[in-house]
């Protein structure tokens, strides 16, 4: 079975409106984590390179690396947080557990384990990329 066929099968299983709650529960933590790390790394870059103008992020190649690294670094952790936040709502938890119960390995704990494995790769790689963007003196 190909990826597209599997994706369609997963989409057909997820019929509950409680799935929509996952969207804000994911987007808000992801935005806050990305924004926080961009601000911290932007300030680190300004301190290291003696920039006196007020910027959130440098307007160099380093700024692009800071933004991209931060965006990718926080994908997995934000999804884990979203799963945990939605599981706090009892009707949502019951509905999502019932949907996942029909196919083994599609439950919240299995998803969080896979997301944790993904995060073990993406977080260090993304933060390293962002740190390289902050530390190396890129030219304007």
Secondary structure in CASP SS format (residue, H / E / C, confidence):
PFRMAT SS
TARGET T0000
AUTHOR 0000-0000-0000
METHOD secondary structure of the structure
MODEL  1
X C 1.00
X C 1.00
X H 1.00
X H 1.00
X H 1.00
X H 1.00
X H 1.00
X H 1.00
X H 1.00
X H 1.00
X H 1.00
X H 1.00
X H 1.00
X C 1.00
X C 1.00
X C 1.00
X H 1.00
X H 1.00
X H 1.00
X H 1.00
X H 1.00
X H 1.00
X H 1.00
X H 1.00
X H 1.00
X H 1.00
X H 1.00
X H 1.00
X H 1.00
X H 1.00
X H 1.00
X H 1.00
X H 1.00
X H 1.00
X H 1.00
X H 1.00
X H 1.00
X H 1.00
X H 1.00
X H 1.00
X H 1.00
X H 1.00
X H 1.00
X H 1.00
X H 1.00
X H 1.00
X H 1.00
X H 1.00
X H 1.00
X C 1.00
X C 1.00
X C 1.00
X C 1.00
X C 1.00
X C 1.00
X C 1.00
X C 1.00
X C 1.00
X C 1.00
X C 1.00
X H 1.00
X H 1.00
X H 1.00
X H 1.00
X H 1.00
X H 1.00
X H 1.00
X H 1.00
X H 1.00
X H 1.00
X H 1.00
X H 1.00
X H 1.00
X C 1.00
X H 1.00
X H 1.00
X H 1.00
X H 1.00
X H 1.00
X H 1.00
X H 1.00
X H 1.00
X H 1.00
X H 1.00
X H 1.00
X H 1.00
X H 1.00
X C 1.00
X C 1.00
X H 1.00
X H 1.00
X H 1.00
X H 1.00
X H 1.00
X H 1.00
X H 1.00
X H 1.00
X H 1.00
X H 1.00
X H 1.00
X C 1.00
X C 1.00
X C 1.00
X C 1.00
X C 1.00
X C 1.00
X C 1.00
X H 1.00
X H 1.00
X H 1.00
X H 1.00
X H 1.00
X H 1.00
X H 1.00
X H 1.00
X H 1.00
X H 1.00
X H 1.00
X H 1.00
X H 1.00
X H 1.00
X H 1.00
X H 1.00
X H 1.00
X H 1.00
X H 1.00
X H 1.00
X H 1.00
X H 1.00
X H 1.00
X H 1.00
X H 1.00
X H 1.00
X H 1.00
X H 1.00
X C 1.00
X C 1.00
X C 1.00
X C 1.00
X C 1.00
END
